[in-house]
Amino acid sequence: MDELTSIDQEQALNATGASLQKAVAIMARLRGPGGCPWDREQTFDTIKRYTLEETYEVFDAIERRAWPDLKDELGDLLLQVLFYAQMAGEAGYFDLRDVAENLNAKLIRRHPHIFGDVEAADSGAVLRNWEQIKLEEKKAKPASASMLDDVPRSMPATLEASKLGSKAAKIGFDWPDASGLFEKLDEEIAELRNEVRQGTAESIEDEFGDLLFTAMNLARHLKIDAESALRRSNAKFRRRFAAMEVAARPSGLESKAPVELEELWAQAKAVEGKQG
């Protein structure tokens, strides 16, 4: 039975490798002489926006549990990897093989409990080992001006805030627990209210940013993915607003007074609560 399983796995790997080779060849043709004019015009910078869009479309498919859509979206995300690797190969930086070999080495290096003799009884031990290995890898690189320099400024602001807080926490610069962050939230809300009353547009934006930064750190302490939490709230708002639109037919929401809109919202919320 084990031998048959091994043969099946090898066949699956060979088929996957053949499919990837075909994808690489297609990408090379699209970028090559006589290829697609649009693909040939793209650069690392012009492709960035599509990478971000495709990433969010992957998230959306997962949240909808739309597995056929996820298969399609993962293909679109893989296209981004192929695109960058092809352009890097043309420039002489690296190619897709280098990307894969680098990943393979990293996975093996960071899983010594699988590929080495290190023991890890649970996921907590795995994460501790992972962080220690990352620290050793960082020591081997040229020193940066700040320990925060390896947190990309281009990532979504919610994720950047969480990463910055995590980095600072590693040297003990953090709230000891979530209770302090609830107090900090109250403090930031009070400061924002004060700026709204007498501040400038710039100072209001600053205080609002501080409020959001504190909220992201609270999410980190509560072990909540802030991006996922906000997306769930967005989806909830969509559902309830759609229910309001249904309830307001045939005249529509536009014909309703503010107090009536609030009543429709309360009804939609109550119905959703009963369904849950």
KAJO-V98887 format. One record per pair of residues at least 24 apart in sequence whose C-alpha atoms are under 6 Angstrom apart, sorted by the first residue. I is the first residue (numbers start at 1). GAP is how many residues later the second one is. D is the distance in whole Angstrom. If there is no record, write none. Layout:
# KAJO-V98887
[[I:GAP:D] [I:GAP:D]]
This chain:
# KAJO-V98887
[[51:29:6] [162:54:6] [162:55:6] [178:43:6] [181:37:6] [240:28:5] [243:25:6]]
